[in-house]
Amino acid sequence: MRIFKFGGASVKDADGVKNLVKVLQETGHENTLLVVSAMGKTTNAMEAVVDSYFEDKDKIHATIQEVVQYHDSILIELFKNKEHPIFDRIKTLVDEVRGFLAWNKSPKYNFVYDQVVGYGELISTSIISYYLNEKGVDNNWVDVRNFIKTDSNYRDVTVNWEKTQERISEGIDRQKLNITQGFLGSDDHNFTTTLGREGSDYSAAILAYCLNVDSVTIWKDVPGVLNADPRYFEETQLLHKISYSEAIELAFYGASVIHPKTLQPLQGKEIPLHVKSFINPKAPGTTVGKGMGIDPNVPCFIVKKNQVLMKLSSLDFSFIVEDSISELFKLFHDHKMKVDLIQNSAISFSVCVDNRFGRLQELLSVLKSRFKVECHEGVSLYTIRHFNEEAIASLQNGYEVLIEQRGKNTLQLVVK
């Protein structure tokens, strides 16, 4: 058995859905499980629905209608006949969103977020499942929320592996072409949970681990894993092979092609991960698997934009030691700040964090009562794996370097 994961960019319009069918026809679809994300920028659009619910309820209808109109344009091109049952199916899903927002009493943003945003995946997989049937490709639509079980830490859940393994082993028919959602799970109360933004890769890895599949393929709009993000770097190279450990390092530092949590389950059972182009499905792409290093052995560049650099020093010039650092990390955890780099001296502590939940000002108010704080917002964190002097020079040119940190194989620069 194998798993194919298709991201939002691969099914952003009707042509993308048609191309997914073409990929299955070229590669075969026996004993395959498809994991599919929301179409295009639907997750952003669903987030706007949640924001309107909390900030201006008069806008809820308009934000939902944007989602409806976007998907209607895809449906009309794929199915032509407005009497097709897919139209009722999508209407039912949208009505569920409206219904939840009408009866919900919870004031908790993260809970509401998880109940609403995941409908992007439910809609996309429904459309693709019906379209595959139209094209004579029999398939089984699976609600992944019945299988991936998690805790109730909405938007940042932990998987209950024992329950998930039991449900997947008993409930997935390996003999069929199955299609299911990325990004989603459910808690013990059967409320929807999400695995974090870009969590569909992780969904594929969870399913792969529990099903003991032969391989996982992530279909992207790039030829495979590149040594740098082409959105930010002009010259890039395709990496043909990457070891699990090297890929985990790249993901840890923020490489966008592979989700950080994706690799551990695959490594645990030595399941190879292929990253291939949905534009050119016959091309070899990149294989992540057992082995050493990367091929070719070239510097790999990773950039995280819009980071926050804080330099903290004690108010009384006392040493910053274990107790202080432990206290700081608890504060970062409590305020949901992802720490990407740390550097400390006897009386100062510098940290680069990702303010992904927008709680920076709240954190700063606490820190300033205990430390002298120097804060730089909007900085970029560059990481170079397997760096050389030429690679370093290419980044230092034109930037002000705020922090430089070197290890044997890794260089990190915080710049503005």
N, C-alpha and C positions, 0 to 999 in steps of 0.2 A: 504494500500500500504506500501511497505517497500523498503529500499535501502540497497544493498550489495556493499561494497567497497573492491576491491582487489588491493593490492599494487604490486610494481614491483617484489618483491621476490616471490610472489605467482604465477606469470606467466613468470618466467625467462627463461623457456624452454618449449619444446613441452609437456613434462610430466606435467608441471604446468598448461598448458592450458587444458589438459585432466582432470586434477584434479579439475579445476574450474567447468567443466561440471559435474563431479561426485558430487561435493558439491551441485550444483543446483538440480541434480536428487535426492539427499538424503533429501534436505530441501524443495523442491518444488520451482517453479519459476513463479507462477502466480502473477500478479500485483506487479512485482519486477522491480526495476531500478538498473542496474549494473553501478558502477563508477569504472573505471579501469585506473591504472597508466601505464607509459611506462614499457616495459619489462626489467627486470633485471637492468643492469647499463646503459641502453640506454640514460638516461638523461645526464650522464657523457660523453658519446660518442658524443651526440649532442652538448654539451658544447665545446668539442674539435673541432668540425666543426666551431663553432663561433670563437673560439680562432685562428684557422688557417686562417679564413677570415681576421682577423685584423692583425695577426702577420706574416703569411707566406702563401700567396695565393696559392703557388705551392703545398701545402699540403691538399688543400680543397678536391680534388678528392679522395685522399687516406683515409682521415678521413670519408668521406661519404661512401666509399666502405666498411669500417669496419662495419658501421651500416647496410648496405645492406647484407653483408655476414652473419652477426649474425642472421638477421631475415630470410634470405634464408634458413639457416640450420633448423630453426623452421618450416618454410613453407613446406619444402621437407618432413619432418617427419610427419607433420599433414595431408598434402593433396596428397602426392605422385605424382599425375598427374601435370606436369608442365604447362599443358594447362588450368588448373583451373583458373577462372577469378580473384582469389585473387592475383595472380602474377602480372597481369596488374594493379590491384588496388594499390598495394604497389609501383610498378614502377611509377605510376602517382603521388603518394605522394612524392616520392624521387625526381622526376623531378620538382615538385613545389619548393622544397628546392633549387635545383640547379638554377632554374629560378630566384628565389628571390635574391640569392647571385649574380647572373649575372647582374640584372637590378637595384639593390638597390643603392641608392646614399646617404643614411643617414650615417653619421659618428658616430652615437650614439650607443654605445655598448649595452645598455639595450634594445633599440628598436630592434636591430638586434637579440639579444638573444631571445626575446619573439617570433619573427616571425619564428625562426628556431627550437628552442628546443622543442616546443610543438608538433612537428611532431612525436615525440616518442609515445605520447598518441594516435594520430590519426592512426598511424600504428598498435599499439597493439590492439586497439578496433576494427579496421577493420578485423584483423586476427581472433580475438575471435568471432566476429559476423558471419563471413563466416563459421568458424568451428562449431559454434552452429547450423547453418542451415544444415551443413553436417550431424550432429548427430540428425537431426529431431527436433531441438528446435527452433521454429520460434521466431525471434526477430527483433527489430527495431533499427537500428544504428542511433544515434542522435549526431549531431555536437553541443557540449555544447556551442561553441562560439556564436551560435545564441540565447542563452538563458541567460547566465550569463554575464551581462553588467557591465563594470567597467569604472573608469577614465583612463587616459593615463600615469599614473606614472609607466612605464614599470618595471617589475620584483618585484614591491612592491605596487600593486594596491589596491584601495578601491572599494568595490562593490557598484553599484548603485542599492539599494534594490528595489526601486519603479519600475524601468524598468525591473529588473530581475523577480520580482514577476509577473508582467503583462505578460511577454513573456512565463514564465513557465506555468502559469495558462492556457494560451490559446493554448500552443503548445505541451504539453506532453500528450500523450494518456495513461491514467492510466490502460487501459485494456490489454496492451501488455507487453511483456518482453522487456524493453528498455535497450540499452547499450550505455554508453557515456563516455567521457573522464574526468578524474580528472585534476586539476592543471590549466585549461584553462578558459579564458573568452575572451571578445572583447570590444574595446572602441567604442566611437560614430562614429569613422571613419571605423569601422569594421576591424581594425588591431588587431591581436591576442595579448592578454595580459596573463600574468601568475600570479598566486596567491602566489608565493613564494615556495621555495623548500619544499617538503613534503606537498604541498597544496592540494593533492587529498582528504584528510580527510575533509578539509574545503569545498571543492566542494560538497562532500556528504551532509554536514550539510546545505549548502545553498539550495540545491535541496530539502532536507528533510523539511526545514522550509517553503519553498514556496509551497510544495505539501501537507503539513500537514500529513506526513506519520506516520505510527504506530511505526516504529522503524528503526534504522540504525545499521547495523552490519559491523564492520571492520574485515576482515579476515587476520590473521597474521600467521607468522611461530613460534609463541609462544602461550602458552595455554590461554593467556589473558593478563591483566595488572599485571605485577610483581612488587614487592616492590623494585626492583633494576634491572639494565640492566645486563643480564647474560654475556655480552661481557666484563664487567669490574668487576663484583662481582661473587664470586664462589657460594655463597649460596643465593638463591632467594625463595620467597614465592608468590603464586598466591593470588591476592586480588579478593575476590568473588564479593563484592559490594563496590561501591564508590559513594558518593554523588556528585552532580554537582559541588558544591563549592569546595570540596576537590580535585576533578579532575582538576578544573581550577587552583587551587593552584599548583598541580603537573605539569601541562602543563606550567604554567607561569615560573616555576623554571627550565623547560627544559626536563621534562619526555618525552622520544622519542616515546612512543606508541601512544600518542594522540597529534595532532597538536594544538598549543595554541589557534588558532581562531575557532577551531571546536566546542567548547562546548557552547559558548554563544547563537548561534541560537537554539541549541537543548534545552537548559535550558529554553529559552523564551517560548517554546511551550510544555515543559515537555515531549519531545520525548526521550525515552530511547535509550542509546547507548550500544550495545553489542560488546565486543572485543573477538573474538573466533579464534580457530586454524583451518586453512584450512587443516591441516594434520589429525585432529580428529574433524570433524564438529559436531558430536553429543555431545561432551563434553560441559559443561555449560559455560565455559569461565568467563568473567567479565561483570557485568552490571553496567553502570553508569546511575544514575537516581535520582529522588527526594528522599531525606532522609538525614540522618546524618552520617558524618564521613566515616570510612572505616571498612571493615570486611574482614580479622581479623585486629585488631588494633595493627600494628607492625610498627617499623621505616621504612621509605621509603627513599631510597638513589637515588640521581640524580647527575650526573657528566657532566660537560661541559669541554671538553678538548680544548687546544690551545686558551685560553683566553688571554687577555692583562690587566695587572694591572698597573694603573698609579696613582702615588701620586703627587699631585700638591700643591705647597705652594706659597704664594705671594712673589714677589721679594723684597718688602720693609717691610715684616713681618706684614703687615696690616691684619685685620680680613678678612676671606672669608665669605661674608654674601650674602644676597639675590640677589643683583645685579650681583655679581661674579658667583653665582651658576646658575642664569638664563642665563648668557652669555655662561657658559660652556655647558649647556644642548642644547642651540641653536647650538653650534659647533658640539656636538655629533650628533644632528639631521641632520645638513647640510652635515656631512661626513658619514651619514648612519651607525653610530655605535649603536648597541643595548646595552643598559646599563643593566647589570645583577645584580650589587651590588654597593651601595654607602656607604661611611662612611666619616664623616667630623668632624673636630675639629675647634677651633677658627682660626687657621692659616694654616690648611691643608685640602685637600679634596682628598680622595682616591676613585677610581672608577674602577670596573672590567667590561670590554666591550668585545663584540664579533666583531672582525674585519672581518666580513663576506664579505664585498665588497672591501677589500684590500686597504683601504685608510688611514691606520695608519700613514705612514710617512708624508703624506700631513697634517694630523691633528696635528702631533707632531710639525711640523715646525711652525704652527700657535700658538700652546700652549706655545712653548719655548720663543716666543717673549713677552709673558705676565706673565708667571709663571715659577717657578723653577720646573722642571719635572723629576721624577724618574720613569722609565718605566721597567716593567718586562713582556717580551713576553713568550708565551708557558706555561703559568700557567694553573692550573686546578681549577675549581670552583665546590666544593662539597656542596650539599644541603641535609640536613636530615630533613624530616618532621616527627614529633612525635618522636623526638630523646630521647635517654637515654644514660647513661654514657658508657655502653658497646658499643653502636653504635658510639659514639664520639671517644672512644679509638681505635676502629678498623680503623678509618681514620687517626688519628694523628700518628700512628705507621709508622715510616720510611719517613715521609714527613716533610718538613720545612713549618710551618704555617706562612703565610704572613699577613693574616687578619682573625679574627674570629668575627662573628656577631650572637648574639642570640636574638630570640624572644620567645614568650610563647610556640609556637609549632614548630618553625623552627630554625635550626642552619645552618649557612653558613661558609665555610672555603675556603679561597684561598690558595692553596699550590703549592710548586714546589719541 
